[in-house]
Structure formats: C-alpha cells, structure tokens
Amino acid sequence: MKDWTDEQIQHYYIGTSCSEYPRVFWERIKQRLKHCRDVIDLGCGPGAFALAAVQDGYFVQAVDSNKKQLSALENKMLEWGRNTHCRLINSDWLDAEVEAADAVISAYCFGGSIGCRKGLEKIISKTKKALFFIMPYNDERIDFCGETIFNQLGKKIPVYGDCRKTLDNTLENLQSLGIKYDCELIEYDFGINLTYSSVERSTSFIAEKFDFEMSPMMREYVEDMIVEKDGCRWIPNPKTSVLISCNV
C-alpha cells in the first residue's frame, strides 16, 4: 500500500474531527464497552479510534506496521497530553507483542496478516470481552461520489478489492471459531469542512485519492459538490460500511 503523505494525514485528522467518522461507530462501540478499561486499536493508522478511546478514559495499545502513521498518532497524543494513556506498537500483527485487552477494534485493515485465519485467531486470543470489525461494503472506490468524475473522464472506477468476499470470509471464520456476532450496515459522511481547508487544497487531496492530475475539470467537479452543512461549506463524502460486533 502506498504510504500516506503529510497532507493526507492532516486531512485525515481534520476529517475525523469534523465528520461523522469515527463518531457514528464509536458511539455504538462504547455502548458495548461497559466495565471495559483497555482497548487494542489494531491497524490503527493515524489513530481515529485510539484517540477517541483515550479521550474517553480507556488505555489503548495502538498497533500498526506503518511507522509514519504511528509517528503522527504519537505527535497527536503528545499534543493532547495523553501519551501515557497509549502504547504504540510498530509491528506486523502476527509478530506484535501485545497484552490481552478488554476490547479490540480493527477498522479497514483486513489485508495481510490481520485478515488471515491465523491473524483472526490471534485477535480472538487477545480479546477478553468484545471485538469490533469495521469493513467497507462496496467493492468500488467511490470516495467523494467518485463515480461521477470517473464517468465524465471515461475511466473505469477502481476497486479496493473483493470487499463482499472478504466480509463473507470473515463471518465464516468467526462462525467456525464459535464466535457469535451482530452486523450493522452504517451509512455516514466522511467529508471535508472547508472552514479548515481551502477548495484548492481539497481538490488536490481528492485528485490524489483518485490518482488524477489537478485540472480545471477536477476543480469544477469539487466546486459543484460543495453544500452547506451545519452553517459551514462542506464537501460530502458519503460512505457505507459494516460494523461487526462480537462478544468473546
């Protein structure tokens, strides 16, 4: 996977502070965390759930193989003065040395060792009470209503992978391991608040996500998307994902 740029990480933090992600998921997860004190955020990236958990008083082990994204999370924890509430672990999941925790959260990271059978078995072995997976539902890469611009340019919409197949395999593995689960399909908006980002920077960010060059057409596309939301100018990014909740 291509490493994130500093600009992408900055947009991620802006997005997670203003958008419905991770709030819509975290609100549901917290309802199941009664009597829990610590959490593993597995494949944490820059740490949307690690930050949410620490802010609500949980101790977090944040695990990711990407050193740059963990460094960004470390800086954010230091900025918040919460670094003692989070242990950063830079490792592939199968090699990671973690303590068992009350809950494990793994969002959008089912490639490689996390999503394989051995990875799932290790996740279960490190979970005392509750386990949560957040997985994409659509195979097509349609961030920021991308199907429109791909169609305008006559290009094929890229895919993340076999998301439905990955979801089915995960549920089958959980069932075979004797883990009961609930699934909820959740629609949310992970958009951009233009109070914190210019149209030019946002267009550049979206173009990079689509692997397009900056162009007048891209600028026009983004400008046409802008709406008013909560008194702010907003670029929508509607998404649909699956929340899998398990008691272990």
Secondary structure, DSSP 4 states (H G I P E B T S, - for coil): -PPPPHHHHHHHHHHHHHSSTTHHHHHHHHTT-TT--EEEEET-TTTHHHHHHHHTT-EEEEEES-HHHHHHHHHHHHHHT-GGGEEEEES-GGG-----EEEEEEES--SHHHHSHHHHHHHHHTEEEEEEEEEE--SB--GGGTHHHHHHTT-PPPB-S-HHHHHHHHHHHHHHTT-EEEEEEEEEE--EETTSS-HHHHHHHHHHHHT----HHHHHHHHHH-EEETTEEEE--EEEEEEEEEE-
